[in-house]
């Protein structure tokens, strides 16, 4: 498995060929392809190249898939006994990148063509079996539920 550690926006990300990475918002249009400038480490199986500080001659090519917003992060400030409660939130903006290629420029190879999936043959729609109509509930008389006559009423004089 080929992977690289790249730097973007002052942060380091682990880029694996064929996967997506969410980085801080970049000023690239959706569908545009570009190369990372700073590659800090590149590993291909047991062969590992560590840069000082960057690895020379290695490119990491990525394509912008989408611009997205991250989850909302809430902050709450509270000062006891002073009736101060401040609630605020923020959603960070990210760019989702598809890592296309990691390696030397001469080794650049095209992504393997995706094998076409055989067309799915739709089975004939089977009519759903009708459920038998429910019988109306019969008044189930429980023997203990029968009302008993009241007993021992006292008469007033």
C-alpha positions in Angstrom: 0.0 0.0 0.0 1.4 3.3 -1.1 0.9 6.3 1.2 2.4 9.7 1.8 2.4 12.3 4.5 1.7 15.7 3.0 1.4 19.2 4.4 -1.4 21.5 3.5 -2.4 24.7 5.4 0.1 24.1 8.1 -1.3 20.6 9.0 -0.1 17.2 8.0 -2.4 14.6 6.4 -1.9 10.9 5.5 -2.7 10.5 1.8 -3.4 7.0 0.5 -3.8 6.3 -3.2 -7.5 6.0 -4.2 -8.9 7.5 -1.0 -10.3 10.9 0.0 -8.8 13.4 2.4 -10.6 16.4 4.0 -8.2 19.4 4.2 -8.8 23.0 5.1 -10.6 25.0 2.4 -8.4 25.4 -0.7 -9.0 28.0 -3.5 -9.4 25.4 -6.3 -12.5 24.7 -8.3 -14.3 21.3 -8.1 -12.8 18.9 -10.6 -9.4 20.6 -10.8 -6.4 18.5 -10.3 -3.2 19.7 -8.6 0.0 18.4 -6.9 0.9 18.9 -3.3 4.1 21.1 -2.8 5.3 19.6 0.4 5.6 15.8 0.7 7.2 14.9 4.1 7.2 11.1 3.8 6.5 8.5 1.2 6.1 4.8 1.9 5.6 2.0 -0.6 5.4 -1.4 1.2 8.7 -1.7 3.1 10.5 1.2 1.2 10.1 4.3 3.2 11.5 7.7 2.2 11.7 10.3 4.9 12.3 13.9 4.0 14.6 16.5 5.6 12.2 18.3 5.7 10.7 17.3 2.4 11.2 14.4 0.0 12.5 15.5 -3.3 11.3 14.1 -6.6 8.0 12.7 -5.2 4.6 14.1 -6.2 1.2 13.6 -4.7 -1.5 14.3 -7.2 -5.0 15.1 -6.0 -8.4 16.1 -7.5 -10.9 18.4 -5.8 -14.1 16.4 -5.3 -16.2 18.8 -3.2 -16.2 21.8 -0.9 -18.0 20.8 2.4 -18.7 22.1 5.9 -17.6 20.2 8.9 -19.7 19.5 12.0 -20.8 22.3 14.2 -18.6 23.0 17.1 -20.4 24.8 20.0 -18.7 26.9 22.6 -20.5 28.0 25.8 -19.2 30.6 28.2 -20.6 30.7 31.6 -19.9 33.0 34.6 -21.6 31.8 37.7 -23.6 34.3 39.9 -23.5 36.9 37.2 -26.2 35.8 34.8 -23.8 35.6 31.9 -24.3 32.8 29.4 -22.9 33.1 25.9 -23.4 30.3 23.3 -21.6 30.4 20.0 -20.8 28.0 17.3 -18.7 27.5 14.2 -18.6 25.2 11.2 -15.2 24.9 9.5 -15.0 24.8 5.7 -13.2 21.9 4.2 -12.1 20.7 0.7 -12.5 17.0 0.0 -9.6 15.7 -2.2 -9.3 12.4 -4.0 -5.7 11.2 -4.0 -5.0 10.1 -7.6 -1.3 9.3 -7.6 1.7 9.0 -5.3 5.2 8.5 -6.7 7.9 9.8 -9.0 6.8 11.8 -12.1 8.2 9.1 -14.5 6.2 6.4 -12.8 3.0 8.2 -13.3 0.5 5.6 -14.4 -3.2 5.9 -15.3 -5.7 4.6 -12.9 -6.8 1.1 -13.8 -10.0 1.2 -15.8 -12.9 0.1 -13.7 -14.4 -3.2 -14.8 -17.9 -2.7 -16.1 -20.4 -4.3 -13.9 -22.8 -6.6 -15.8 -26.2 -5.1 -16.2 -28.5 -6.2 -13.5 -31.5 -8.2 -14.8 -34.6 -7.0 -13.0 -36.7 -9.8 -11.8 -40.3 -9.7 -12.6 -42.2 -7.9 -9.9 -44.0 -10.4 -7.8 -47.4 -9.3 -6.5 -47.2 -9.0 -2.8 -49.2 -11.6 -1.0 -52.3 -10.1 0.6 -52.5 -10.5 4.3 -55.8 -12.1 5.5 -58.2 -9.6 6.9 -58.1 -9.5 10.6 -61.2 -10.8 12.3 -63.0 -8.1 14.4 -62.2 -8.5 18.0 -64.9 -10.4 19.9 -66.0 -9.1 23.2 -64.0 -11.4 25.4 -65.8 -11.7 28.6 -63.6 -12.6 31.4 -65.2 -14.5 34.2 -63.5 -12.4 36.8 -64.5 -9.2 35.1 -68.2 -9.9 35.6 -69.7 -7.3 38.0 -70.6 -8.6 41.4 -73.6 -7.3 43.2 -72.7 -4.9 46.0 -73.3 -6.3 49.5 -74.1 -5.0 52.9 -75.5 -1.6 52.5 -76.3 0.1 55.8 -79.6 1.8 56.1 -80.0 5.0 58.0 -82.8 5.5 60.5 
